[in-house]
Amino acid sequence: MMPLPQSGAGATEAHARLLVESYRKWTGKALLPLVQSESVKEQLFEASIVILSHGTEADPILNYGNRRGLELWDMEWERFTSTPSRLTAEPMEREERDRFFEAVTANGYVDNYTGIRISSSGRRFYIVNATVWNLVDDAGAYHGQAATFSEYQYL
C-alpha cells in the first residue's frame, strides 16, 4: 500500500491560486467553495475532487496533484511531479488525449471529457465528466493545463 502523501506536498499557494483563478476565468464558476481565511493550497490538496495540472514543457510534466489524484495514480508527490502527463494514459489512448488537449488550448477549456487512464501500478480507470482548462495568469501568460473530476470507474 502506498504511504499517504504529505499534506500540501510541494505545491505553492501561488500555483493553487492560479488553478482556482484560471478555472473561474474560463468557466465562470468556482473550482471549490473556498474558506477565505484558510490556505488555498491546503483546501485544494484535501478536496474531495481530483485536481491535477501539467506545465508547458515540450513533453508536459505533471506539476500538481492533490491527495485524491496522487492516490488514484498510486504515486507520491515527487514521482507524480516528475512524470510526463502523457504517461497517465495508455499508449493507445495518447493520440486521442493529444487531440483533446489541442482543443483545450484553442478554446480555453473543455467540459465533460471522458477517457481511460492508467495508474503507476497498471490499474486502468475511466474518468467521467472531467473539466480541463488552460492555466493563464493575470498578465495573460500561459502556464500549462489543469483538470478536475470527481467521477471515475475502475476497469
N, C-alpha and C positions, 0 to 999 in steps of 0.2 A: 504494500500500500504506500502511495506517495505521501511524504510528510506534508502537512498543511503549509501553504505559502504564508510568509510573514505578512502581517497587516501593512498595507500600503506599499510593500515591497520597494522597488526602486523608482516608483512613479514620483513625479513632481506635482506640486499644486498647480503650476503653470500649465502643464500638459492636461491635467484634469479639467481645468477651466477652458482650455482650447477645445477639448472634446464636447463639453457642455455648450459652450457658446457657438461652436460651428454647427452642432446639431440644431440649435434654436434658429440660427441664421437660415439654414436650408429647409427645415420642416415647419418652422413657426411654432414648434411645441417644445416643452421641457423634456429633456432626456430622463430626468428623475425629479420627483418633488424633493428639493434640497432644503436643509435647515441652514439658514444663512450664518448662524453663529458657529457652525461646525466645518471642519476641513472638507473641501470638495473631494480631494483625493481619497480620503478615508471613506466618504459616502459612496463614491463610485466603486472603490475596491470591495466594499461589503454589500453592494447592491444585489438584489435577487435576480437581476437580469445579467446576461453575458455581455461584456463590453470589451472590445479589443481594437487595436489600431496598428498600422504599419507606417513606416517613413517613406521617404522619397528616393531611396536608392534605386539604381537601375534594376536590381532584383530586390524589391522592398523587403525589409526586415521588420518583423513584429517589434513594436516598441512599447506596447502596453497590453496587459491582460488583467482583468480583475480576478478576484478569487474564483468566481464561477467559471470563467474562461480557463484559468490555469488548471482547475480540477477537470474540466471537460476534456482538455487536450492532454491531461496527465503530465504536466510539466511544472517545474519550479520556475520562478521569475527569471533566473539567469539563463536557463536553457530557452525558455519561451522568447525572451527578448534578444536572442541571437539566432533565431530561426527565420529563414525566408518565409514570408507569408504564403507563397505558392505551395509550400510543403504541408500546409494544413488540408490540402485537397489531394486526392489520389491522382496519379498521372493522367488517367483517362478523363478526369473532371477538370483538369487545369485549363484546357483550351476554352471551355465554356466559362470558367471563372475569369479568365483574361478578358473575354468579350464583355462580360458583365462589368468588370472594373473600368473598362473603356467608356461604357455608358454612364457610370457614376462620374467619371472625370468630366464628361461632356455636359451632364445635367446638374451636377452638384450633389445629388443624392438619388437613391432608388429605394423604394419601399417594397415590401412583400417579396423579397428574394428568398428562394428556397434552393438548397443544394446539398450535396453529400460531402462530408468532411471526414477526416481520419485523425485519430489521436496519435500521440507518440508511441503508444503501446499497440497500435494497429486496430483499435476499436473504431468501427465506422458508425457514423451517425448522420442523420438527415436534419439540417436546420430548416426551420419553418418561419416564414414571415419576418425575415431579417430586414433591418434598415441599414444601408451603407451610405456614408456621406464623406464628402471632402473636408479635410481639416484646413481651414483658412483663417489666418489671424486678422486683427483689425485693420492692418495695412494691406490686406489682400494677398499676402504671401501664402503659398501652398505648402502644407506640412505633411501631406500624406492622406490616408483614408482611414476611416473607423467603421466599425459595425457593432450592432447590438441586436440581440434576440432573446426571447425567453423560452421559446418552444424548440424542442429537438426530440428526435426519436432514434434510439439505437437500432441499428440494422443487424 
